[in-house]
Amino acid sequence: MKRILWSLALVGTVAALPAHAADPMALAKKYACLSCHAVDHKLVGPSWKDVAAKYRGQKDAEAKLMAKVRHGGSGVWGTIPMPPNPGPSDAELKELVDFVLSLK
């Protein structure tokens, strides 16, 4: 009986866990982010650590960056525009942006 109860408790615990979040670097590769960005040094665009530093402490940083990735932009980091990237789902985009903003 104990074994059955423990099995049911384990199944209930596993079922209650959130779905595994996507690996941000795998998403970055999938959506070609790494063609222009690196975590710790400038390529075509700024390093993600520089982006995190620039937006650190801004309440609307996540929304700003999600819009920038989704729709593209220019003028913040120089003259080379960032093309829009409509590929990621909203959840994937949030995962990527949250990862970038977490960097120090």
Secondary structure, DSSP 8 states (H G I E B T S, - for coil): -HHHHHHHHHHHHHHHS------HHHHHHHTTGGGTB-SSSBSSS--HHHHHHHHTT-TTHHHHHHHHHHH-B-SSSSSS-B-----S-HHHHHHHHHHHHH--
